[in-house]
Amino acid sequence: MIHVDPRERNFIIGTTILLLIFGTAVLVSSFAFGFQVPAPVERLDPKLVATPGQSPWGDPVEERVRELAPNKYEVYILAQAWNFQPREIRVPVGSTVTFMVTSKDVQHGFRLDGTNVNMMVLPGEVAKLTATFDEAGTYNFVCHEYCGVGHHTMYGQLIVEP
Ligand code: CUA
């Protein structure tokens, strides 16, 4: 039997307990609360992203909310200093919406209240997350990465209609 100093042993026990607590927290948040990690799904050229014909973010803003199937939508949101396009999105209640967000200039954020949608938006990358809306109402989204003097004016709304 190796001799372990009691203080060292307590330290080992304490850190093991902490690791178990943190590990449990990660597992509970991923399975019980639907924790999602946004991964960059696609790379593109931020200089061309808003050019018509070059990408879905170059399409007219009213065509960026696409109905793929009944109650299944895809929204292409372009972040730029200092707004989101589209700024107002309307879907019927019960919809599943996939948010495809990219930036044409600097780093922005996209956080949608009342959901697990929370992503960093980087120029040249597409951030993608999906949420389902079973309750009608207005869900606000904001930019939560400081992006300059107009940062606080960067927001919009998703309106889930009954
Ligand atoms: Cu965009 Cu802060």
Backbone and ligand atoms as CSV (ligand in chain L), in Angstrom:
chain,resi,resn,atom,element,x,y,z
A,1,MET,N,N,0.860,-1.197,0.000
A,1,MET,CA,C,0.000,0.000,0.000
A,1,MET,C,C,0.890,1.238,0.000
A,2,ILE,N,N,0.617,2.144,-0.919
A,2,ILE,CA,C,1.426,3.365,-0.977
A,2,ILE,C,C,0.931,4.312,0.110
A,3,HIS,N,N,1.869,5.016,0.693
A,3,HIS,CA,C,1.433,5.981,1.701
A,3,HIS,C,C,0.966,7.271,1.021
A,4,VAL,N,N,-0.252,7.666,1.314
A,4,VAL,CA,C,-0.773,8.934,0.794
A,4,VAL,C,C,-1.041,9.842,1.975
A,5,ASP,N,N,-0.475,11.030,1.917
A,5,ASP,CA,C,-0.688,12.011,2.974
A,5,ASP,C,C,-2.187,12.293,3.098
A,6,PRO,N,N,-2.741,12.366,4.329
A,6,PRO,CA,C,-4.197,12.595,4.492
A,6,PRO,C,C,-4.683,13.842,3.763
A,7,ARG,N,N,-3.870,14.915,3.759
A,7,ARG,CA,C,-4.317,16.135,3.083
A,7,ARG,C,C,-4.411,15.907,1.571
A,8,GLU,N,N,-3.431,15.148,1.075
A,8,GLU,CA,C,-3.464,14.854,-0.358
A,8,GLU,C,C,-4.671,13.972,-0.693
A,9,ARG,N,N,-4.923,13.018,0.192
A,9,ARG,CA,C,-6.061,12.126,-0.043
A,9,ARG,C,C,-7.362,12.931,-0.055
A,10,ASN,N,N,-7.497,13.847,0.904
A,10,ASN,CA,C,-8.705,14.682,0.932
A,10,ASN,C,C,-8.838,15.499,-0.351
A,11,PHE,N,N,-7.702,15.965,-0.814
A,11,PHE,CA,C,-7.702,16.756,-2.056
A,11,PHE,C,C,-8.186,15.905,-3.233
A,12,ILE,N,N,-7.693,14.668,-3.291
A,12,ILE,CA,C,-8.108,13.762,-4.380
A,12,ILE,C,C,-9.611,13.487,-4.292
A,13,ILE,N,N,-10.079,13.227,-3.074
A,13,ILE,CA,C,-11.519,12.949,-2.899
A,13,ILE,C,C,-12.335,14.173,-3.298
A,14,GLY,N,N,-11.900,15.354,-2.820
A,14,GLY,CA,C,-12.632,16.593,-3.113
A,14,GLY,C,C,-12.714,16.867,-4.601
A,15,THR,N,N,-11.570,16.736,-5.300
A,15,THR,CA,C,-11.604,17.029,-6.750
A,15,THR,C,C,-12.436,15.980,-7.487
A,16,THR,N,N,-12.398,14.734,-7.025
A,16,THR,CA,C,-13.213,13.701,-7.678
A,16,THR,C,C,-14.693,14.026,-7.531
A,17,ILE,N,N,-15.091,14.460,-6.337
A,17,ILE,CA,C,-16.502,14.832,-6.122
A,17,ILE,C,C,-16.877,15.995,-7.044
A,18,LEU,N,N,-16.007,17.004,-7.123
A,18,LEU,CA,C,-16.291,18.148,-8.002
A,18,LEU,C,C,-16.457,17.710,-9.458
A,19,LEU,N,N,-15.552,16.833,-9.913
A,19,LEU,CA,C,-15.649,16.351,-11.295
A,19,LEU,C,C,-16.970,15.633,-11.532
A,20,LEU,N,N,-17.386,14.824,-10.527
A,20,LEU,CA,C,-18.659,14.115,-10.673
A,20,LEU,C,C,-19.817,15.108,-10.744
A,21,ILE,N,N,-19.767,16.167,-9.916
A,21,ILE,CA,C,-20.833,17.179,-9.942
A,21,ILE,C,C,-20.871,17.861,-11.320
A,22,PHE,N,N,-19.704,18.272,-11.817
A,22,PHE,CA,C,-19.667,18.960,-13.117
A,22,PHE,C,C,-20.137,18.024,-14.237
A,23,GLY,N,N,-19.667,16.790,-14.185
A,23,GLY,CA,C,-20.059,15.810,-15.206
A,23,GLY,C,C,-21.565,15.592,-15.193
A,24,THR,N,N,-22.140,15.492,-13.987
A,24,THR,CA,C,-23.585,15.311,-13.861
A,24,THR,C,C,-24.317,16.525,-14.428
A,25,ALA,N,N,-23.805,17.733,-14.126
A,25,ALA,CA,C,-24.444,18.959,-14.626
A,25,ALA,C,C,-24.469,18.973,-16.150
A,26,VAL,N,N,-23.372,18.558,-16.773
A,26,VAL,CA,C,-23.319,18.537,-18.243
A,26,VAL,C,C,-24.312,17.509,-18.789
A,27,LEU,N,N,-24.346,16.328,-18.174
A,27,LEU,CA,C,-25.262,15.286,-18.648
A,27,LEU,C,C,-26.717,15.705,-18.474
A,28,VAL,N,N,-27.032,16.287,-17.317
A,28,VAL,CA,C,-28.412,16.707,-17.068
A,28,VAL,C,C,-28.800,17.802,-18.053
A,29,SER,N,N,-27.907,18.784,-18.275
A,29,SER,CA,C,-28.277,19.870,-19.191
A,29,SER,C,C,-28.412,19.357,-20.615
A,30,SER,N,N,-27.580,18.383,-21.014
A,30,SER,CA,C,-27.710,17.908,-22.392
A,30,SER,C,C,-28.950,17.060,-22.608
A,31,PHE,N,N,-29.278,16.194,-21.664
A,31,PHE,CA,C,-30.406,15.290,-21.901
A,31,PHE,C,C,-31.725,15.823,-21.371
A,32,ALA,N,N,-31.716,16.448,-20.208
A,32,ALA,CA,C,-32.983,16.911,-19.626
A,32,ALA,C,C,-33.415,18.247,-20.203
A,33,PHE,N,N,-32.457,19.141,-20.520
A,33,PHE,CA,C,-32.824,20.477,-20.985
A,33,PHE,C,C,-32.512,20.716,-22.461
A,34,GLY,N,N,-32.139,19.672,-23.181
A,34,GLY,CA,C,-31.910,19.816,-24.613
A,34,GLY,C,C,-30.791,20.775,-24.973
A,35,PHE,N,N,-29.747,20.793,-24.165
A,35,PHE,CA,C,-28.589,21.643,-24.414
A,35,PHE,C,C,-28.019,21.339,-25.803
A,36,GLN,N,N,-27.817,22.391,-26.606
A,36,GLN,CA,C,-27.296,22.172,-27.954
A,36,GLN,C,C,-26.022,22.981,-28.123
A,37,VAL,N,N,-25.041,22.400,-28.745
A,37,VAL,CA,C,-23.815,23.130,-29.036
A,37,VAL,C,C,-23.826,23.481,-30.517
A,38,PRO,N,N,-23.852,24.787,-30.833
A,38,PRO,CA,C,-23.862,25.137,-32.245
A,38,PRO,C,C,-22.510,24.836,-32.876
A,39,ALA,N,N,-22.540,24.197,-34.022
A,39,ALA,CA,C,-21.293,23.921,-34.727
A,39,ALA,C,C,-21.341,24.668,-36.049
A,40,PRO,N,N,-20.230,25.212,-36.508
A,40,PRO,CA,C,-20.259,25.863,-37.821
A,40,PRO,C,C,-20.579,24.819,-38.882
A,41,VAL,N,N,-21.658,25.030,-39.618
A,41,VAL,CA,C,-22.106,24.013,-40.560
A,41,VAL,C,C,-21.550,24.233,-41.949
A,42,GLU,N,N,-21.122,25.464,-42.210
A,42,GLU,CA,C,-20.732,25.779,-43.573
A,42,GLU,C,C,-19.811,26.986,-43.522
A,43,ARG,N,N,-18.882,27.055,-44.458
A,43,ARG,CA,C,-18.051,28.243,-44.566
A,43,ARG,C,C,-18.423,28.982,-45.834
A,44,LEU,N,N,-18.366,30.297,-45.780
A,44,LEU,CA,C,-18.640,31.067,-46.983
A,44,LEU,C,C,-17.849,32.367,-46.922
A,45,ASP,N,N,-17.876,33.085,-48.035
A,45,ASP,CA,C,-17.116,34.324,-48.122
A,45,ASP,C,C,-17.975,35.485,-47.619
A,46,PRO,N,N,-17.596,36.109,-46.496
A,46,PRO,CA,C,-18.435,37.180,-45.957
A,46,PRO,C,C,-18.570,38.376,-46.901
A,47,LYS,N,N,-17.629,38.538,-47.823
A,47,LYS,CA,C,-17.722,39.671,-48.763
A,47,LYS,C,C,-18.824,39.450,-49.793
A,48,LEU,N,N,-19.116,38.167,-50.076
A,48,LEU,CA,C,-20.108,37.858,-51.113
A,48,LEU,C,C,-21.453,37.418,-50.543
A,49,VAL,N,N,-21.500,37.225,-49.218
A,49,VAL,CA,C,-22.673,36.562,-48.641
A,49,VAL,C,C,-23.970,37.335,-48.882
A,50,ALA,N,N,-23.886,38.661,-48.942
A,50,ALA,CA,C,-25.107,39.458,-49.117
A,50,ALA,C,C,-25.368,39.796,-50.583
A,51,THR,N,N,-24.538,39.266,-51.485
A,51,THR,CA,C,-24.719,39.555,-52.906
A,51,THR,C,C,-25.823,38.678,-53.478
A,52,PRO,N,N,-26.829,39.283,-54.147
A,52,PRO,CA,C,-27.910,38.469,-54.710
A,52,PRO,C,C,-27.372,37.364,-55.621
A,53,GLY,N,N,-27.915,36.172,-55.456
A,53,GLY,CA,C,-27.500,35.052,-56.296
A,53,GLY,C,C,-26.311,34.277,-55.760
A,54,GLN,N,N,-25.614,34.842,-54.785
A,54,GLN,CA,C,-24.417,34.177,-54.268
A,54,GLN,C,C,-24.718,33.250,-53.094
A,55,SER,N,N,-25.752,33.574,-52.342
A,55,SER,CA,C,-26.087,32.749,-51.183
A,55,SER,C,C,-27.520,33.062,-50.783
A,56,PRO,N,N,-28.122,32.210,-49.951
A,56,PRO,CA,C,-29.506,32.480,-49.519
A,56,PRO,C,C,-29.629,33.815,-48.771
A,57,TRP,N,N,-28.529,34.312,-48.190
A,57,TRP,CA,C,-28.571,35.579,-47.462
A,57,TRP,C,C,-28.531,36.776,-48.420
A,58,GLY,N,N,-28.338,36.481,-49.715
A,58,GLY,CA,C,-28.376,37.538,-50.710
A,58,GLY,C,C,-29.769,37.695,-51.308
A,59,ASP,N,N,-30.654,36.747,-50.980
A,59,ASP,CA,C,-32.028,36.817,-51.488
A,59,ASP,C,C,-32.796,37.947,-50.799
A,60,PRO,N,N,-33.885,38.420,-51.445
A,60,PRO,CA,C,-34.685,39.465,-50.797
A,60,PRO,C,C,-35.110,39.030,-49.400
A,61,VAL,N,N,-35.145,39.986,-48.505
A,61,VAL,CA,C,-35.345,39.664,-47.095
A,61,VAL,C,C,-36.673,38.935,-46.849
A,62,GLU,N,N,-37.701,39.245,-47.670
A,62,GLU,CA,C,-39.006,38.597,-47.462
A,62,GLU,C,C,-39.002,37.136,-47.922
A,63,GLU,N,N,-37.937,36.706,-48.596
A,63,GLU,CA,C,-37.856,35.297,-49.023
A,63,GLU,C,C,-36.942,34.467,-48.123
A,64,ARG,N,N,-36.515,35.058,-47.019
A,64,ARG,CA,C,-35.552,34.335,-46.186
A,64,ARG,C,C,-36.185,33.428,-45.143
A,65,VAL,N,N,-37.508,33.527,-45.010
A,65,VAL,CA,C,-38.210,32.581,-44.150
A,65,VAL,C,C,-38.827,31.572,-45.099
A,66,ARG,N,N,-38.329,30.354,-45.057
A,66,ARG,CA,C,-38.774,29.355,-46.030
A,66,ARG,C,C,-39.528,28.233,-45.363
A,67,GLU,N,N,-40.663,27.909,-45.935
A,67,GLU,CA,C,-41.438,26.796,-45.412
A,67,GLU,C,C,-41.012,25.549,-46.169
A,68,LEU,N,N,-40.387,24.622,-45.465
A,68,LEU,CA,C,-39.888,23.403,-46.117
A,68,LEU,C,C,-40.972,22.341,-46.195
A,69,ALA,N,N,-41.823,22.342,-45.176
A,69,ALA,CA,C,-42.925,21.392,-45.080
A,69,ALA,C,C,-43.917,22.043,-44.128
A,70,PRO,N,N,-45.141,21.503,-44.009
A,70,PRO,CA,C,-46.064,22.133,-43.056
A,70,PRO,C,C,-45.432,22.221,-41.664
A,71,ASN,N,N,-45.443,23.400,-41.100
A,71,ASN,CA,C,-44.885,23.656,-39.764
A,71,ASN,C,C,-43.377,23.422,-39.635
A,72,LYS,N,N,-42.684,23.449,-40.756
A,72,LYS,CA,C,-41.239,23.264,-40.705
A,72,LYS,C,C,-40.608,24.403,-41.509
A,73,TYR,N,N,-39.858,25.227,-40.829
A,73,TYR,CA,C,-39.310,26.426,-41.463
A,73,TYR,C,C,-37.799,26.488,-41.324
A,74,GLU,N,N,-37.226,27.228,-42.274
A,74,GLU,CA,C,-35.802,27.510,-42.235
A,74,GLU,C,C,-35.684,29.027,-42.419
A,75,VAL,N,N,-34.904,29.673,-41.594
A,75,VAL,CA,C,-34.789,31.130,-41.690
A,75,VAL,C,C,-33.319,31.504,-41.892
A,76,TYR,N,N,-33.069,32.298,-42.916
A,76,TYR,CA,C,-31.710,32.763,-43.192
A,76,TYR,C,C,-31.576,34.187,-42.681
A,77,ILE,N,N,-30.835,34.335,-41.601
A,77,ILE,CA,C,-30.703,35.649,-40.970
A,77,ILE,C,C,-29.289,36.178,-41.187
A,78,LEU,N,N,-29.232,37.392,-41.711
A,78,LEU,CA,C,-27.934,38.037,-41.906
A,78,LEU,C,C,-27.713,39.046,-40.788
A,79,ALA,N,N,-26.603,38.884,-40.079
A,79,ALA,CA,C,-26.241,39.829,-39.025
A,79,ALA,C,C,-25.211,40.793,-39.591
A,80,GLN,N,N,-25.401,42.057,-39.299
A,80,GLN,CA,C,-24.418,43.058,-39.701
A,80,GLN,C,C,-24.522,44.223,-38.735
A,81,ALA,N,N,-23.499,45.032,-38.691
A,81,ALA,CA,C,-23.530,46.195,-37.807
A,81,ALA,C,C,-24.556,47.185,-38.376
A,82,TRP,N,N,-25.697,47.473,-37.715
A,82,TRP,CA,C,-26.141,46.903,-36.481
A,82,TRP,C,C,-27.586,46.476,-36.598
A,83,ASN,N,N,-27.811,45.461,-37.364
A,83,ASN,CA,C,-29.170,44.909,-37.407
A,83,ASN,C,C,-29.152,43.456,-37.864
A,84,PHE,N,N,-30.325,42.873,-37.762
A,84,PHE,CA,C,-30.541,41.531,-38.294
A,84,PHE,C,C,-31.522,41.663,-39.450
A,85,GLN,N,N,-31.284,40.889,-40.504
A,85,GLN,CA,C,-32.249,40.831,-41.605
A,85,GLN,C,C,-32.612,39.371,-41.842
A,86,PRO,N,N,-33.856,38.955,-41.718
A,86,PRO,CA,C,-34.998,39.770,-41.319
A,86,PRO,C,C,-34.988,40.081,-39.828
A,87,ARG,N,N,-35.670,41.164,-39.520
A,87,ARG,CA,C,-35.738,41.624,-38.139
A,87,ARG,C,C,-37.023,41.130,-37.479
A,88,GLU,N,N,-37.991,40.811,-38.325
A,88,GLU,CA,C,-39.244,40.274,-37.796
A,88,GLU,C,C,-39.585,39.008,-38.568
A,89,ILE,N,N,-39.813,37.930,-37.824
A,89,ILE,CA,C,-40.094,36.634,-38.431
A,89,ILE,C,C,-41.453,36.173,-37.902
A,90,ARG,N,N,-42.302,35.672,-38.795
A,90,ARG,CA,C,-43.612,35.173,-38.348
A,90,ARG,C,C,-43.781,33.717,-38.754
A,91,VAL,N,N,-44.148,32.901,-37.783
A,91,VAL,CA,C,-44.444,31.484,-38.074
A,91,VAL,C,C,-45.689,31.087,-37.278
A,92,PRO,N,N,-46.429,30.077,-37.743
A,92,PRO,CA,C,-47.587,29.630,-36.963
A,92,PRO,C,C,-47.169,28.787,-35.753
A,93,VAL,N,N,-48.047,28.750,-34.772
A,93,VAL,CA,C,-47.750,27.984,-33.566
A,93,VAL,C,C,-47.567,26.501,-33.922
A,94,GLY,N,N,-46.663,25.835,-33.211
A,94,GLY,CA,C,-46.363,24.439,-33.484
A,94,GLY,C,C,-45.232,24.251,-34.483
A,95,SER,N,N,-44.652,25.354,-34.938
A,95,SER,CA,C,-43.603,25.254,-35.956
A,95,SER,C,C,-42.243,24.868,-35.370
A,96,THR,N,N,-41.499,24.168,-36.198
A,96,THR,CA,C,-40.093,23.910,-35.900
A,96,THR,C,C,-39.287,24.800,-36.835
A,97,VAL,N,N,-38.433,25.608,-36.253
A,97,VAL,CA,C,-37.702,26.589,-37.043
A,97,VAL,C,C,-36.196,26.353,-36.900
A,98,THR,N,N,-35.526,26.255,-38.047
A,98,THR,CA,C,-34.072,26.153,-38.042
A,98,THR,C,C,-33.508,27.526,-38.399
A,99,PHE,N,N,-32.672,28.043,-37.527
A,99,PHE,CA,C,-32.081,29.363,-37.728
A,99,PHE,C,C,-30.693,29.191,-38.332
A,100,MET,N,N,-30.500,29.805,-39.490
A,100,MET,CA,C,-29.202,29.785,-40.157
A,100,MET,C,C,-28.704,31.230,-40.122
A,101,VAL,N,N,-27.687,31.469,-39.323
A,101,VAL,CA,C,-27.266,32.858,-39.115
A,101,VAL,C,C,-25.806,33.025,-39.504
A,102,THR,N,N,-25.529,34.093,-40.232
A,102,THR,CA,C,-24.145,34.423,-40.551
A,102,THR,C,C,-23.974,35.935,-40.503
A,103,SER,N,N,-22.718,36.356,-40.505
A,103,SER,CA,C,-22.409,37.780,-40.420
A,103,SER,C,C,-21.674,38.209,-41.674
A,104,LYS,N,N,-21.923,39.460,-42.102
A,104,LYS,CA,C,-21.165,39.923,-43.263
A,104,LYS,C,C,-20.024,40.857,-42.870
A,105,ASP,N,N,-19.915,41.160,-41.556
A,105,ASP,CA,C,-18.814,42.045,-41.174
A,105,ASP,C,C,-18.021,41.526,-39.966
A,106,VAL,N,N,-18.512,41.802,-38.767
A,106,VAL,CA,C,-17.742,41.426,-37.574
A,106,VAL,C,C,-18.472,40.330,-36.798
A,107,GLN,N,N,-17.899,39.975,-35.655
A,107,GLN,CA,C,-18.516,38.953,-34.820
A,107,GLN,C,C,-19.785,39.499,-34.155
A,108,HIS,N,N,-20.866,38.748,-34.254
A,108,HIS,CA,C,-22.112,39.093,-33.571
A,108,HIS,C,C,-22.559,37.880,-32.765
A,109,GLY,N,N,-23.709,38.042,-32.110
A,109,GLY,CA,C,-24.293,36.925,-31.374
A,109,GLY,C,C,-25.757,36.807,-31.742
A,110,PHE,N,N,-26.339,35.664,-31.429
A,110,PHE,CA,C,-27.774,35.477,-31.676
A,110,PHE,C,C,-28.340,34.667,-30.525
A,111,ARG,N,N,-29.167,35.353,-29.730
A,111,ARG,CA,C,-29.771,34.664,-28.597
A,111,ARG,C,C,-31.272,34.879,-28.664
A,112,LEU,N,N,-32.026,33.787,-28.657
A,112,LEU,CA,C,-33.481,33.869,-28.764
A,112,LEU,C,C,-34.094,33.535,-27.412
A,113,ASP,N,N,-34.755,34.522,-26.828
A,113,ASP,CA,C,-35.352,34.357,-25.488
A,113,ASP,C,C,-36.318,33.180,-25.430
A,114,GLY,N,N,-36.318,32.507,-24.314
A,114,GLY,CA,C,-37.284,31.434,-24.085
A,114,GLY,C,C,-36.961,30.145,-24.814
A,115,THR,N,N,-35.782,30.077,-25.436
A,115,THR,CA,C,-35.383,28.860,-26.138
A,115,THR,C,C,-33.924,28.543,-25.790
A,116,ASN,N,N,-33.435,27.452,-26.350
A,116,ASN,CA,C,-32.027,27.109,-26.156
A,116,ASN,C,C,-31.159,27.662,-27.278
A,117,VAL,N,N,-31.726,28.530,-28.115
A,117,VAL,CA,C,-30.958,29.058,-29.243
A,117,VAL,C,C,-30.068,30.201,-28.762
A,118,ASN,N,N,-28.788,29.952,-28.807
A,118,ASN,CA,C,-27.807,30.905,-28.312
A,118,ASN,C,C,-26.511,30.609,-29.052
A,119,MET,N,N,-26.116,31.481,-29.977
A,119,MET,CA,C,-24.963,31.171,-30.812
A,119,MET,C,C,-24.073,32.383,-31.036
A,120,MET,N,N,-22.838,32.093,-31.313
A,120,MET,CA,C,-21.903,33.115,-31.735
A,120,MET,C,C,-22.014,33.165,-33.259
A,121,VAL,N,N,-22.015,34.363,-33.811
A,121,VAL,CA,C,-22.165,34.508,-35.259
A,121,VAL,C,C,-20.893,35.134,-35.816
A,122,LEU,N,N,-20.163,34.355,-36.582
A,122,LEU,CA,C,-18.877,34.821,-37.095
A,122,LEU,C,C,-18.946,35.035,-38.601
A,123,PRO,N,N,-18.263,36.083,-39.092
A,123,PRO,CA,C,-18.223,36.254,-40.542
A,123,PRO,C,C,-17.534,35.055,-41.187
A,124,GLY,N,N,-18.097,34.548,-42.255
A,124,GLY,CA,C,-17.495,33.418,-42.962
A,124,GLY,C,C,-17.981,32.071,-42.487
A,125,GLU,N,N,-18.796,32.055,-41.433
A,125,GLU,CA,C,-19.313,30.780,-40.933
A,125,GLU,C,C,-20.819,30.875,-40.761
A,126,VAL,N,N,-21.462,29.720,-40.866
A,126,VAL,CA,C,-22.911,29.670,-40.670
A,126,VAL,C,C,-23.179,28.990,-39.333
A,127,ALA,N,N,-23.923,29.679,-38.473
A,127,ALA,CA,C,-24.333,29.091,-37.198
A,127,ALA,C,C,-25.766,28.593,-37.371
A,128,LYS,N,N,-26.018,27.380,-36.877
A,128,LYS,CA,C,-27.320,26.757,-37.132
A,128,LYS,C,C,-27.850,26.090,-35.873
A,129,LEU,N,N,-29.067,26.429,-35.492
A,129,LEU,CA,C,-29.737,25.736,-34.397
A,129,LEU,C,C,-31.235,25.698,-34.691
A,130,THR,N,N,-31.903,24.727,-34.073
A,130,THR,CA,C,-33.323,24.515,-34.328
A,130,THR,C,C,-34.113,24.597,-33.028
A,131,ALA,N,N,-35.303,25.157,-33.106
A,131,ALA,CA,C,-36.193,25.194,-31.941
A,131,ALA,C,C,-37.627,24.977,-32.406
A,132,THR,N,N,-38.444,24.434,-31.492
A,132,THR,CA,C,-39.863,24.212,-31.785
A,132,THR,C,C,-40.682,25.141,-30.904
A,133,PHE,N,N,-41.730,25.741,-31.496
A,133,PHE,CA,C,-42.529,26.727,-30.773
A,133,PHE,C,C,-43.955,26.231,-30.593
A,134,ASP,N,N,-44.214,25.728,-29.387
A,134,ASP,CA,C,-45.543,25.186,-29.093
A,134,ASP,C,C,-46.459,26.219,-28.462
A,135,GLU,N,N,-45.899,27.390,-28.150
A,135,GLU,CA,C,-46.733,28.431,-27.550
A,135,GLU,C,C,-46.669,29.682,-28.397
A,136,ALA,N,N,-47.842,30.260,-28.641
A,136,ALA,CA,C,-47.888,31.500,-29.407
A,136,ALA,C,C,-47.300,32.624,-28.561
A,137,GLY,N,N,-46.804,33.637,-29.227
A,137,GLY,CA,C,-46.241,34.764,-28.484
A,137,GLY,C,C,-45.093,35.395,-29.240
A,138,THR,N,N,-44.487,36.365,-28.599
A,138,THR,CA,C,-43.369,37.078,-29.204
A,138,THR,C,C,-42.084,36.669,-28.505
A,139,TYR,N,N,-41.137,36.229,-29.295
A,139,TYR,CA,C,-39.838,35.825,-28.761
A,139,TYR,C,C,-38.815,36.827,-29.289
A,140,ASN,N,N,-38.142,37.487,-28.384
A,140,ASN,CA,C,-37.166,38.490,-28.808
A,140,ASN,C,C,-35.813,37.840,-29.037
A,141,PHE,N,N,-35.115,38.335,-30.055
A,141,PHE,CA,C,-33.722,37.894,-30.191
A,141,PHE,C,C,-32.790,39.107,-30.171
A,142,VAL,N,N,-31.622,38.902,-29.642
A,142,VAL,CA,C,-30.659,40.000,-29.492
A,142,VAL,C,C,-29.268,39.545,-29.922
A,143,CYS,N,N,-28.463,40.538,-30.230
A,143,CYS,CA,C,-27.038,40.296,-30.434
A,143,CYS,C,C,-26.383,40.388,-29.065
A,144,HIS,N,N,-25.664,39.361,-28.679
A,144,HIS,CA,C,-25.061,39.379,-27.348
A,144,HIS,C,C,-23.535,39.323,-27.390
A,145,GLU,N,N,-22.979,39.710,-28.534
A,145,GLU,CA,C,-21.513,39.854,-28.589
A,145,GLU,C,C,-21.291,41.321,-28.927
A,146,TYR,N,N,-20.511,41.998,-28.127
A,146,TYR,CA,C,-20.319,43.422,-28.365
A,146,TYR,C,C,-19.723,43.650,-29.755
A,147,CYS,N,N,-20.403,44.489,-30.554
A,147,CYS,CA,C,-19.990,44.640,-31.946
A,147,CYS,C,C,-19.863,46.104,-32.363
A,148,GLY,N,N,-19.781,46.989,-31.397
A,148,GLY,CA,C,-19.578,48.393,-31.746
A,148,GLY,C,C,-20.634,49.291,-31.131
A,149,VAL,N,N,-20.619,50.567,-31.526
A,149,VAL,CA,C,-21.476,51.555,-30.849
A,149,VAL,C,C,-22.967,51.271,-30.995
A,150,GLY,N,N,-23.356,50.574,-32.051
A,150,GLY,CA,C,-24.786,50.304,-32.244
A,150,GLY,C,C,-25.218,48.944,-31.729
A,151,HIS,N,N,-24.352,48.272,-31.001
A,151,HIS,CA,C,-24.625,46.906,-30.508
A,151,HIS,C,C,-25.997,46.773,-29.840
A,152,HIS,N,N,-26.336,47.759,-28.993
A,152,HIS,CA,C,-27.595,47.674,-28.241
A,152,HIS,C,C,-28.830,47.842,-29.126
A,153,THR,N,N,-28.648,48.238,-30.388
A,153,THR,CA,C,-29.814,48.387,-31.272
A,153,THR,C,C,-30.014,47.137,-32.128
A,154,MET,N,N,-29.198,46.130,-31.903
A,154,MET,CA,C,-29.267,44.920,-32.721
A,154,MET,C,C,-30.187,43.900,-32.081
A,155,TYR,N,N,-31.429,43.901,-32.526
A,155,TYR,CA,C,-32.400,42.958,-31.970
A,155,TYR,C,C,-33.517,42.738,-32.980
A,156,GLY,N,N,-34.355,41.774,-32.686
A,156,GLY,CA,C,-35.497,41.503,-33.557
A,156,GLY,C,C,-36.485,40.615,-32.837
A,157,GLN,N,N,-37.520,40.202,-33.563
A,157,GLN,CA,C,-38.581,39.423,-32.945
A,157,GLN,C,C,-39.019,38.255,-33.817
A,158,LEU,N,N,-39.265,37.160,-33.132
A,158,LEU,CA,C,-39.918,36.027,-33.793
A,158,LEU,C,C,-41.339,36.008,-33.239
A,159,ILE,N,N,-42.321,36.142,-34.121
A,159,ILE,CA,C,-43.706,36.160,-33.668
A,159,ILE,C,C,-44.348,34.825,-34.034
A,160,VAL,N,N,-44.757,34.107,-32.999
A,160,VAL,CA,C,-45.409,32.820,-33.203
A,160,VAL,C,C,-46.906,33.063,-33.135
A,161,GLU,N,N,-47.569,32.908,-34.284
A,161,GLU,CA,C,-48.981,33.264,-34.391
A,161,GLU,C,C,-49.884,32.085,-34.065
A,162,PRO,N,N,-50.969,32.369,-33.346
A,162,PRO,CA,C,-51.877,31.272,-32.955
A,162,PRO,C,C,-52.598,30.679,-34.173
L,1,CUA,CU1,CU,-24.032,42.675,-33.158
L,1,CUA,CU2,CU,-23.614,43.149,-30.908
